[in-house]
Amino acid sequence: MKALRKTVPAAALLGALLLPLAAHADPCKVEISGNDLLQYDKQELSVPATCKDVTVTLHHSGRQPRDAMGHNWVLVNAADYDAVASAGLNAGLANDYVAPGDKRVIAHSRVIGGGATTSVTFPGTLLRKGVSYKYLCTFPGHNALMHGVFKVG
């Protein structure tokens, strides 16, 4: 019981010290995970309109390899969603299922397999407050379930 009385205040103090660090996390850096069940863990991501650069980090929490159950993260204007998904099918794994030079793609990560992590950083000036953006996984067939809304502002 004596040890517990010392442990609880110590844990509270540690939490109080770490809380300001969490409160100052960079809002221009967001994270998302994909799994072997064709799911992102978030259906919405948002960043402030003031971001000079935006970084999206993708974690693959599954176990399947890149060529069997790979995931990427692709940002597009909502109106371009279907066209980019279709174009990605023909681009192949070597191009991360993103058509080379596709001007409709604002940003994209590489395709990763289970246990891997990747990031993409792009200029915040590519984004406008009030514009409708979506993100998706362009690995064949994945965009039916792996997509979400990206908000600015």
Long-range contacts (C-beta under 8 A, 24 or more apart in sequence): 27-51, 28-52, 28-53, 28-54, 28-55, 28-124, 29-54, 29-55, 29-56, 29-57, 30-54, 30-55, 30-56, 30-57, 31-56, 31-57, 31-58, 31-59, 32-56, 32-57, 32-58, 32-59, 32-73, 32-148, 33-58, 33-59, 33-60, 33-61, 34-58, 34-59, 34-60, 34-61, 34-62, 34-71, 34-137, 34-146, 35-60, 35-61, 35-62, 36-62, 36-63, 36-64, 36-69, 36-114, 37-62, 38-137, 38-141, 38-142, 38-144, 38-145, 38-146, 39-145, 39-146, 40-137, 40-146, 40-147, 40-148, 42-148, 43-148, 43-149, 44-148, 44-149, 44-150, 44-151, 45-135, 45-148, 45-149, 45-150, 45-151, 46-150, 46-151, 46-152, 46-153, 47-124, 47-127, 47-150, 47-151, 47-152, 48-152, 48-153, 49-124, 49-127, 49-128, 49-129, 49-152, 49-153, 50-124, 51-124, 51-127, 52-123, 52-124, 53-121, 53-122, 53-123, 53-124, 54-107, 54-121, 54-122, 54-123, 54-124, 54-127, 55-119, 55-120, 55-121, 56-107, 56-109, 56-119, 56-120, 56-135, 57-117, 57-118, 57-119, 58-109, 58-112, 58-117, 58-118, 58-119, 58-120, 59-116, 59-117, 60-112, 60-113, 60-114, 60-115, 60-116, 60-117, 61-114, 62-113, 62-114, 62-115, 63-114, 63-115, 64-113, 64-114, 65-113, 65-114, 66-93, 66-111, 66-112, 66-113, 66-116, 67-93, 67-113, 68-113, 69-113, 69-114, 69-139, 70-111, 70-112, 70-113, 70-139, 71-111, 71-112, 71-137, 71-139, 71-142, 71-146, 72-96, 72-97, 72-98, 72-108, 72-109, 72-110, 72-111, 72-112, 72-137, 72-138, 72-139, 73-108, 73-109, 73-120, 73-135, 73-137, 74-98, 74-105, 74-107, 74-108, 74-109, 74-135, 74-136, 74-137, 74-138, 75-105, 75-106, 75-107, 75-108, 75-122, 75-133, 75-134, 75-135, 75-150, 76-104, 76-105, 76-106, 76-133, 76-134, 76-135, 76-136, 77-104, 77-106, 77-131, 77-132, 77-133, 77-134, 78-132, 78-133, 78-134, 79-132, 80-104, 81-134, 81-136, 81-143, 81-147, 84-136, 84-138, 85-136, 85-138, 85-143, 88-138, 88-140, 89-138, 89-140, 91-138, 96-138, 97-138, 97-139, 97-140, 98-138, 106-133, 108-138, 111-139, 127-152, 128-152, 129-153
